C-alpha cells in the first residue's frame, strides 16, 4: 500500500522539478511502472529509497498499490539511493555531479572507485565532477541543454575548453571559449577546432580563431565585422614580428637554434597569411 511508504530525503532529486509530473504520469498510465519503487522496511511500514518522482506520479494517478523492491533492513539505503539515481538517464548532470561528490566525500572514494561502483567510465566521472567547479551561470546552461536543448553548452564543451586552460595555464581563455559556445551555438567539433588553433598558435586571439572556423557566418555578421580591426592589427603585429625574426637568420647562431628560429618564423608568417586570406574573402 502506498500509504505505508514514508518519504526519505532524496539526495539526487533535490534540484529536480517535481511539480509537473503530467508527462511521467501519462507514460505510467499507458505502459505501466517499468521501474519498481525501491523501499526499505521501517517500523510498520517502509521508507522510500529511490523512485520519488515515480511515487508522486502514481499517487497523482490514484494508485493505491505499486510494485516495489524491498531492501533488507540493514542495507546501506543512502548509498543505494545515490547510485540508483546516478545511473538513471533522467537525472540532470548537476544532480549527478553532486551525488558523485557526496560519495567521494563521505566514502573517501577515488575517481576509479566511483567508476567501479557506478559503472560509469572514469573519464565521465571526471566530466561530471568538473561541473561543480564552474560558476552557476554555466551550470544552469548545462542543465538547460539536458532538459530541453535550449542551451548549446554540454559536458563535452567544458572538457574541450579545459584543454586550453591546461595548455596555456589561462583560466580566462577557458571562460571566453564557454561564452563563445553560448553566444554562437558552437558545436563540439567547432570548439575542438578553435582549441586546436589556439594550442598551435598561443598568441592567436579567440576572435581570429572564430573567423577561421566560421568565415561564412562572420562575413555577414555585423558584430563580428567590428572585431576585424583588432584582428587585423594583431595580424600586422605577427607579420612585423615574423619579419624581425627573419632578419636574424644570418646571425651567428648554432645550427639547431637557427633551425628552430626559422621554423618559428615560418609558422608565424603562415598563420598571418592564412588568416589574412580568410579576412579578405569575408
C-alpha positions, 0 to 999 in steps of 0.5 A, a space after each residue: 500500500 502506498 500509504 505505508 511508504 514514508 518519504 526519505 530525503 532524496 539526495 539526487 532529486 533535490 534540484 529536480 522539478 517535481 511539480 509537473 509530473 503530467 508527462 511521467 504520469 501519462 507514460 505510467 498510465 499507458 505502459 505501466 511502472 517499468 521501474 519498481 519503487 525501491 523501499 526499505 522496511 521501517 517500523 510498520 511500514 517502509 521508507 522510500 529509497 529511490 523512485 520519488 518522482 515515480 511515487 508522486 506520479 502514481 499517487 497523482 494517478 490514484 494508485 493505491 498499490 505499486 510494485 516495489 523492491 524491498 531492501 533488507 533492513 540493514 542495507 546501506 539505503 543512502 548509498 543505494 539511493 545515490 547510485 540508483 539515481 546516478 545511473 538513471 538517464 533522467 537525472 540532470 548532470 548537476 544532480 549527478 555531479 553532486 551525488 558523485 561528490 557526496 560519495 567521494 566525500 563521505 566514502 573517501 572514494 577515488 575517481 576509479 572507485 566511483 567508476 567501479 561502483 557506478 559503472 560509469 567510465 572514469 573519464 565521465 566521472 571526471 566530466 561530471 565532477 568538473 561541473 561543480 567547479 564552474 560558476 552557476 551561470 554555466 551550470 544552469 546552461 548545462 542543465 538547460 541543454 539536458 532538459 530541453 536543448 535550449 542551451 548549446 553548452 554540454 559536458 563535452 564543451 567544458 572538457 574541450 575548453 579545459 584543454 586550453 586552460 591546461 595548455 596555456 595555464 589561462 583560466 580566462 581563455 577557458 571562460 571566453 571559449 564557454 561564452 563563445 559556445 553560448 553566444 554562437 551555438 558552437 558545436 563540439 567539433 567547432 570548439 575542438 577546432 578553435 582549441 586546436 588553433 589556439 594550442 598551435 598558435 598561443 598568441 592567436 586571439 579567440 576572435 581570429 580563431 572564430 573567423 577561421 572556423 566560421 568565415 561564412 557566418 562572420 562575413 555577414 555578421 555585423 558584430 563580428 565585422 567590428 572585431 576585424 580591426 583588432 584582428 587585423 592589427 594583431 595580424 600586422 603585429 605577427 607579420 612585423 614580428 615574423 619579419 624581425 625574426 627573419 632578419 636574424 637568420 644570418 646571425 651567428 647562431 648554432 645550427 639547431 637554434 637557427 633551425 628552430 628560429 626559422 621554423 618559428 618564423 615560418 609558422 608565424 608568417 603562415 598563420 598571418 597569411 592564412 588568416 589574412 586570406 580568410 579576412 579578405 574573402 569575408 
